[in-house]
Amino acid sequence: MINTERQPASCATAATLYRRTFDWPCTALGHAVWTLAGEELDAVDAPAHLGPGMVAALRHNGQPQAVIEVPGEPARWRFPVAPSATVPHALVRQLTRHGATYLGHGALIELPPSRVRGGSLTWRHGPAAPLPALATVVAALVTVAR
């Protein structure tokens, strides 16, 4: 688990940490560290105002809460999930209905401390293994968005 109080300062350090700790195939370039979805992780980007409730719902169900804060307008919370070979359209529709997006196979997933237009990505809750399933995170989103 990555300490959310002391996060990696450089992208190169972070990429090395992610590769060694989680076996995530990461690349660091300049002010960004990223991985391609579909190998070791996918992600769900949700509106920031739903994030705390989603974390509480995941915690209530005994699920790990890996959460990246993505600053900007609008701010987002990114939930890394276990990669899915196939994604039911019903799950994608649920995400879209509530303003969330799925970063699946081949999508670029930026990881902390990447810099984006609104600032630097940070871990709200450091990653833990194993990552929750996509369906579990979608269920948490639907529960909170009601």
Disulfide bonds with the S-S distance in Angstrom:
none
